[in-house]
């Protein structure tokens, strides 16, 4: 059995993701695909458009053999934390031979070159980075400038302009830092750019464009209408538009669970975030992941101007702080993810359990193999968590609370029965 690992969000699953699964099998020669997927919140610092189990089922129907949940503290972290969390989980499963990720450049050598610089951090590079940060650049901008000056290569630095290249570099850094035996592969990302908000004429629209389209799928329930322009907002017309953009099995799930489990947006959590912020002072806010002293003071000063989650996040943006960083900071405050907790988790080896969301029945043998080879306990039931160390129980409690909060928003928005995390079973396809 040859196994390839994929690190994903599937927010939502589309043709580009199907292409990734198929190409990962082809280029690595693997017969089994193990997916590590973000749960109910994603790396951009926002809630996923639909619950994790619905997205996991889409992946399983489209060829994934098993889907494991990436703990929320890593799924909502910086690109570095996201990559380290995901790669270390793949390492800990004990069975993964290769990692295949998408990139805009499809040049593993060039991405590895940058990853090596960022891992080694030569003194010249550190001095250049520090100089760029002192000029007021955001960290991504400062890193781009430092790599440009250090390598004296515009083409090398330009690789840091594209989000999938950046994540790919972080995966390679994580493999190097963990001295992983997993072999990396990359394939070219097909179709629209990651941030494109308009539907593509071919069959590879971005997840951003699909989310924008789904935002028009129910006038009274829509809480996020940004991005593309769509003249006809009836759900049947939206399904017609999506027919060439998502696999047929996913389209079926989109139809069945519309206004039952999705769409969910940032603004659906507005009152929860405001409640959390009203209970905090700047000194308390600094304890949360991604919250600097300057940002904590700005949050406190602008609190009377809070109208909704997304508006407030945009209000806090400055030239030297990216919107994604603001989104992550607010999400970490809402979910209670503290810096001291992250330090504790990473010092303890990043992971204490492997949370299985679902698997294909015809690939059940891989689950048995993981149970034998992995040093982590395979969590199929939350009742098995009593045997975890204290740090593992804390991490799991935070994940359960985050998922129950998401489920509560779904219940309130769509008037459906509350699905407590403790009652959720493993998906079997």
Number of C-alpha atoms within 10 A of each C-alpha: 10 14 19 27 31 24 24 21 25 22 23 24 25 26 22 23 24 18 16 20 24 15 18 26 20 11 13 19 13 17 14 21 26 26 26 27 25 29 28 29 26 25 23 19 22 21 22 26 22 25 22 22 19 18 25 29 24 25 28 22 17 21 16 24 24 28 30 25 25 29 28 26 28 21 26 28 26 20 20 17 20 25 24 24 25 30 26 19 24 27 19 22 23 18 23 23 19 21 24 24 24 23 23 20 17 17 15 17 9 15 25 19 14 22 22 16 15 17 15 13 13 12 9 12 21 17 14 19 23 15 15 19 19 11 10 13 17 18 16 16 17 21 22 21 22 23 23 19 16 18 14 11 11 13 11 16 19 15 21 22 13 15 16 20 26 21 22 26 27 25 29 28 25 23 22 16 14 13 10 17 13 20 15 20 19 23 19 16 21 19 15 21 20 17 13 17 21 19 23 16 11 10 18 21 26 28 26 21 22 25 24 22 25 24 24 25 23 15 11 7 16 16 18 18 15 13 16 18 14 12 8 11 16 12 16 12 13 17 19 11 14 22 15 17 25 24 19 16 13 24 19 14 14 24 13 11 13 16 18 17 21 21 27 27 22 20 20 23 21 18 14 15 21 18 11 15 19 11 9 14 13 19 10 13 26 21 20 23 24 23 23 15 15 10 20 20 16 15 23 15 11 12 13 9 11 17 13 17 22 19 14 21 19 14 16 16 17 12 9 15 16 16 18 17 20 23 24 24 26 27 26 25 22 20 21 18 23 18 16 11 18 19 11 13 18 13 10 12 12 22 21 24 23 24 21 20 23 24 26 20 14 10 16 13 12 20 21 11 13 19 18 15 13 18 14 19 19 21 17 15 14 16 9 11 18 10 10 15 11 11 16 19 16 14 21 20 14 18 21 18 15 22 22 18 19 21 21 18 19 24 16 12 17 16 13 14 12 13 15 14 16 11 8 12 14 14 18 15 15
